[in-house]
Amino acid sequence: MTGSRVGNKVKLSRTASVLAGGSAALVLLVAGQTATTAAPASASTWQPSAPTFATSEPVRTTVTMDDGVKIAVDIVYPTDPSTGARASGNFPVLLSQNPYGTQPSDPADNGTYFVQRGYVFVVSAVRGTGDSGGQLDWFGDRQGKDGANLVNWAAHTLSGSNGKVGLEGCSYLGVNQWFTAAAVGKNSALKAIAPFCTDSDFYNDLTANGGIPTSFVANIARAQPRGPEDDPATDPQSVTITQQANGGSRSYNDAYWQARNVQKLMPRIVSNNIPALSQAGWEDLFPGGNLGAYVAAQNAYFHRPLTDPIAPGDPVTGRYQAIVGPWTHGEHVNESTLQAIRLEWFDTWLKNAPTGMAATSKPLHLFENGANTWIDSSAWPLSLDARTY
């Protein structure tokens, strides 16, 4: 990667096959300094394709869930740039699940890059938000089931779909992917996920600091436009907010929060054969760059205890990769470098493109802040000398 810091921003641009283990080095320019670390060698010459298609206007419809609740979705199709007609043929589908309402859910905003390169892009309004029915909860199995229903619809009912589905999105739209991947079951049409800006242990990282409940969920609730069937005074998410405020069971790390611990979902995700590329920042909302998800995924794949350290020499797989950069929540996600990396990930798993991305032996990609250096690793922690204070 290359880039330059302007104020508090890092402007990134792509070199070549950053996560594929390409022969190019990872390069980042920070405050006028150049930091370079060689990436694993690979014969891959994959580069992001140029835009081929234009995009349709969003098409609105609803999808009925297994319990009868109707979820609102917007669909954007590739179109012929010269005529504006829908492009012929079928395409893989990328799906995002958004809790923030109609305008931010417009897939023409963040889906254009992918639609122009041969994907159908779908955004749903999360149950209980926007135009979707049902009651809102804070993630959990019900939202996972909704995601699984949407994947099935996108693969087998949606016009223009070739039957392969990926999940895309940052923050809440990233976290929901873990629950969907755990819910789809084996032999699913879901072929890959890219949960960006996510966390894995909500209780310890967000909703309680040192065991003291925070207002995080309540603050998020204020930004969520409630759906026509949701009662914001009594829906499951509001119950969580109330209990955190008055000392109820959800003030503690109880079964509710344990069911929302992404690390505990990982054996199901791995068993369902869903590859995952995650991304976070050292200055994100969540401490530790969400490395817990990377460790749990690798350990689940090789049948090791989920939270054990990954030592140098331990086997790892390129099916589960993570990026941790020097940025804040949501920073650079829809800029060229990270867009191209996600495109390479989806092309690998949804288009069978020979990117070489999954063959890397060092699937953890970290920016070392003190040294201003990108490091590719398999192990975490990087040194066996690491200790917990």
N, C-alpha and C positions, 0 to 999 in steps of 0.2 A: 504494500500500500504506500502511497505517497500523499503528502499533505502539508499544509502550513497552518500555524496557529494565528488567528486574527482575533484579538481580544480573548474571549473565553471559548471561541469556536475552533474546531479543527476541520479544515476543508480537506476532504479525502478524494483521491482519484485512484482508479484501479491500475495495477501493472498487468500481471498475467497469471491467471489460474491460482489465485492466492491460497485458496483452501484446497485446491486439487492436488497440492504437492507439486506444482509446476516448477520448472527449473529457475524461474525468476526469483529474486530475493524479495522478502518483505521489507519495504522501505517506508519510514515515516519521518517527515520533517517537522520538528517541533521547536518553536522559538529559534529558528535558524540553524538547528542542529540536525544532522542526518544520522539516523540509526538504522542499521541493516543487520538482518540475520537471515542466513540462507534457509530456504525451504527445502523439503525433501525432493529429490530428483524425480522427474516423471516425464514420460514422453508426450503427455497431453499438450495439445496446441489449442484447446478450446478457448474461444473468445465470445463475449456476448454478441448475439446477432444484431444486425441493424433492424430498425423498425420496418416491418413488412406490411402491416395492416393499419387501418384507421379504426376508430372505436364507435360503436353505436351509442345512442342515447340509452340511459338505464331503463330497463323493462321491469315493471313492478308486478309481482304476483305473491301468492301465499303458498306455504307448504304445510300440510296437516301432520302434526306429530302423532305418535302412537297413542297418546291420551286424548286426542281430539283438538288440542290447542293449535291455532293457526299462527305460523311464524311468517312475518313479512320479509320478502327478499327482493333485492334489486339485482338485475343481470345485465352485464355489458358484454357484447359480442365483438369479435373481430369483423371488420367490414372492408370491402374493396375501396381503396383510397380514391379511385377514379369515379366510381359510381355511387358509393355510399351504401350499396346493398350488402347484406350479410355475406361474409366469405363462404365459399362452398367448402364442404367437408365437415368433419367433426374434430374437436379439439379437447385437450385435457382441461379440467376445471380447477380454478383456485377459489377457495371459499374462505371468507372472513366472517366472524360473528361479533357484532358491534353493539355495545349497550348504550351508545351516546346519541342515538336519534337519527333522524332522516338525513340531515345535511351532512354530518360527518360520515354517514354510511354510504354516501354516493360513491360507488366504485369507480366512477370516472376520475376521482381524485387520486387515489393511490394504486388503482389497478391499471391505469393507462399503459404503463411501462410493459406490463405482462401481456395485456390484450394485444398490443402492437406486435408482440413477438409470438403470437399463436396460442393464447390461452383465453378461455371464457372465464370472466371474473364475476363472482357472486358475493354479495354482502347481505347477511341476514341481520335483522334487529333482534337482539337477545330477548328471550321470553320475558314478558313484563315490561318491555321498553318500546319506545317508538310506536309503530302500528301493530306490534305483535301482541297476541293474547297471552293469558296466563299470568302467574305471579312471579316476581323477581326474587332470585336467591343470590347468594354470594358464591358463584361457581357451584361445584358439587356434581353429584351423579345425574341430577335431572338435566342440567345444562349439557353434560356429556351425552346423555341420551338424545337430546335435541340435535347436537352436532352429528351424532351417528345417523339419525333420521335424515338430516340434510345431506350428508355424504351419500347415502343410499339414493335419495332423490336426484342429486346432481349426477350420479353415475348412470342411473337407469331410467329416469323420466325426463330430465332436462333436455330439451331440443338442442342439438349441436354438440352434445357431450360425446367423447369417445370412450367413456366409462372409467377414466382414471381421474382421481381427485387428489389435490394437495390443499393444505391449510396454510393461510398466510395472515400476518398481522402482528402488531406491536402492542405491548402493555396488556390491558384486559383482553384484546383481540389475540394476543399471544398466549396468555395463560389458558384461555378456553381451549386451545389446541391440545394441551396435555389431557384434559378430561375427555375430549372427543376421541383422541387416539386410544385412550384406555377403554372406551365404551364400544368401539366399532366391532370388536370380535375378530376372530381369525378369518383370513381370506377376504378381507374387506377391499372395496374399491379405493380406499384411502391408501396412497402409496408413499406419502412423505409429508412431514410438517416442518415449519420454520418458525417456532415460537420466539419472537424477538422481544426484548425489554421485559423479561418475565422474572418471576420469583418461584421458589419451590416450597418454602416453609413460611406460610403467611403469618402464623401466630407469632413465631419468634422474630421474624424479619420486619413485619409491618403493623400488625394489629395489637401487639403488646411489646413494650420496651422494658426489658428486665422484669417481665411479669406484670407490668402496669398497662392496662388497656389504653389504646390510643383512639383518636377520632378519625382514623384513616378511612374506614368503611363509611362512616357518616359523611365524610367530605366527598367521597366518590358518589354517594347517593344523591347529593345535591346536583350533580352534573348529568344525572340519568333521567331523561324524559320518560315518565311512566306510561305504560300502555293502557289501552281502554279497559282491560279487565283487572289491572293491578290496583291494589289498595296500599298506598305507601305507608299507611299507619300499621298495617298488620301483615304485610307480605313477609316471607321467610328472611329476606335481607334485613328488613326493619326489626324483626325479632332479634337478630344478631346485634344490631346497633343498640337496641334497648337493653339487652342483657349485658353488653359491655359497659353501658353507662350505669346500671344499677347493681352490678356485682353478680349477675346471673351466671349460669353454668358456662356460657360462651365467653365469659371473662377469663376463663381458664383454658388450658390446652386440653380440651375435652375431646370426645369422639367426633364432634362436629368439625373441629379444626384438624384432627388427625385424618379425617376423610378428605381434607383439602390439602394435604401435604403431598406435593407432586412426587417427592422421592418415593413415597409409598405406592404411587401409581405405576412406577416404572416397570415392575415385573409384568404387569398387564400390557403396557405399551410395547415392551420388547417381545412378549409372547404373541402379540398381534402383528408383529413383523413390520412396525412402522418406524422408518428412519427419521431422525430429528436433528436439525441444525438450530441451536439456540444462540442468542446474542444478548449481552448486557454490557453495562459500563461500570467501571470502578466508582464513578460518582453517581450511579443510579440511585433510585429510591431504596434499593435493596442492598444490604451489605454483601460483600464477597463475590459480586459478579455472577450470582446464581450458579456457582460451581457445583453446588449440591446436585443439580440436575445432571450435569455431565458425569459426575462420579457415580451416581445411582444408576444411570443408563448403562455405563460401561460395566459396572459390577453385576447388574441384572443380566446382561448379555452373557457374561462368563460365569454366572451362578456363584458369585461371591457375595458376602454380606454387603448390603446396599451402601452403607456409609463408611466402609473401610477405605483407607487411603489407597490410591493406585500407585504402586511403587515402580521405579524405573525397571523395565524388563517385563512387567506384567503385560499379558496380552490385552490389546485394545482393538476396536473396530472403527473403521471410517463411517459406519452407519450412524454413529452418534458423535457429533462434533459441536464445539462451542467456541464462540468468539467473545473475548472480554477486552474492551477498548478503553481509552482515556476520555470517556464522554459521559454525559448525564442521561437522564431518562428520555428515550425516544430520539436522541440526537443522531443525525446522519442516516437514519433508517431509510429514507426515501431519496438519498443522494446516490450518485452513480456507483460508488464502490460497493456498498451493501446491497443495492438493487441488483447489480451484476452477480454478486455472490449468491443471492437467493435464486436468480434465474438459473445459474449453473446447477444449484441444488435441485431445483424442480426439473430442469432438462435432464438431469441424471436419472431421476427416479420416475418421471412421468412421460419422458420421451425417449428413454433408453439411449441418450446421447453418450458417446464414448468420451466423457470428460476426464476420466481418471480420478474424479473427486473422492469417490468412496474407497480408493486404494491407499490413501495416505496412512502411514504408520504413526503419524503425530497429529491426532485430531483435535487437540486443544490449542487454541490460538490466542495468546495473551500479550497485552502490551505491558512491558515492565516500566513502571512510571519513573523510578529513580534513574534508570539507565536509558530511558527514552528509546526502548528497543522492543520490536515484536519478536516473540519467542513461539516456536511451534514445539509442542511437547505431547507426550502420552501420559506422563505421570502428573498426579496432583496429591499432595503438595509437590512442588518442583524438587525439593530436597528432603531427604529422610531426616535431616537435622531440624526440620520444622517442629516447633513445640507450641502447645496451647497454653496461654497464660491463665 
